[in-house]
């Protein structure tokens, strides 16, 4: 068995031995094949990655991923002023979602009764404007930055802003409150709007028992 293997190896060495005067040249065709295959695979992989990235980007845009995510809500409280009027306090709560930053360019509030604006409505809330500062760092109250000096406040992801105002309204009539926020996501982006609405109902009139209790308390406090 060992002899047969030795003969086979000898014949194989003779078969591959180059002819006299010829130089042995290794066959590198398989190296060229693998090199070209690797380059082709790299190009195909990059093309697939670019296409997949484009599909993902446009699918996210279609889902609104790049739209500025701001939420706006209202907190309204109504208290009696006299026999004819109530005070209506309005708090506008603005919250920024997790996607990017936003510039709050303005917030307006309108209060209507019987389909007509009340006195002082609509009202522009100035709390979203940036105040000027003095050389010592203190604020100049009432002096707002001009358009060339970043006049509006920015909201970063997770930020929360609360603005407030108050109106005098008729006592026995319901009120409709509307708040509109104007802002944008970046400097040259178009303006967008966010809205919130609420209704404030008149306070229920006091019953006779409640009136007697109030008078009794006033009498005790006076004595």
C-alpha positions, 0 to 999 in steps of 0.5 A, spaced: 500 500 500 505 504 501 509 503 495 502 504 491 502 511 494 509 513 493 508 511 485 502 515 485 506 521 488 512 520 483 507 520 477 504 527 480 510 530 481 512 528 474 506 531 471 506 538 474 513 538 472 515 544 467 518 542 461 525 544 460 527 551 459 520 553 461 519 557 467 514 555 472 508 561 473 503 560 478 496 560 476 493 566 479 486 566 476 482 564 482 485 570 486 483 575 480 476 571 481 475 572 488 478 580 488 472 581 482 467 578 486 469 581 493 468 588 489 462 586 486 459 584 493 461 591 496 458 595 491 451 591 491 451 591 499 452 599 498 447 600 493 442 595 497 444 600 504 443 606 500 436 604 497 434 601 504 436 608 507 432 612 502 426 607 503 426 608 511 427 615 510 421 617 506 417 612 510 418 616 516 417 622 513 410 619 510 409 617 518 410 624 520 417 623 524 420 630 521 414 634 523 415 638 529 411 635 535 408 640 540 402 639 544 398 645 547 393 644 552 388 649 556 387 650 564 381 655 565 378 657 572 373 662 573 371 666 579 366 671 581 368 678 581 361 682 582 353 680 581 355 682 573 362 679 571 366 673 573 374 673 572 376 668 567 384 665 568 387 662 562 393 658 562 396 655 556 401 649 557 406 648 551 410 641 551 415 639 546 416 632 544 422 628 543 423 630 536 428 636 535 427 643 537 422 648 535 421 656 536 415 659 539 413 665 535 407 667 538 401 665 542 394 668 541 388 667 545 381 668 544 375 668 548 368 669 545 361 669 548 354 669 544 359 668 538 362 675 539 369 676 542 369 679 549 373 685 551 381 685 550 380 679 546 384 676 542 390 677 546 397 676 544 401 672 550 408 676 550 411 670 555 414 667 549 418 673 547 425 674 549 427 680 554 433 684 553 438 684 558 442 689 562 450 689 562 450 686 569 445 680 566 439 683 569 432 683 565 429 689 562 422 688 563 417 690 558 423 691 553 423 685 548 429 683 543 428 685 536 428 681 530 435 681 529 437 679 536 433 672 537 426 675 539 423 668 540 424 662 545 426 655 543 423 649 546 428 643 546 425 636 547 422 635 553 421 642 555 415 645 558 412 652 557 406 655 561 403 662 559 397 665 562 392 671 562 385 673 565 379 676 562 373 679 565 366 676 562 359 676 563 357 672 569 351 668 566 354 666 560 358 660 557 365 662 554 369 659 549 376 659 549 381 658 543 388 658 543 393 658 537 400 657 537 405 659 531 412 656 531 416 652 526 422 647 527 428 650 524 430 657 522 427 657 514 422 652 515 414 655 514 410 656 520 405 651 523 399 652 527 397 648 534 390 649 537 387 648 543 379 649 545 375 649 551 369 651 554 368 655 561 361 654 564 357 659 568 358 658 576 352 655 579 348 660 583 348 659 590 342 655 594 338 658 599 342 654 604 349 656 602 347 663 602 345 662 609 351 659 611 355 664 608 351 670 612 352 666 618 360 665 617 360 673 616 356 674 622 360 670 626 367 673 623 364 680 624 362 679 632 
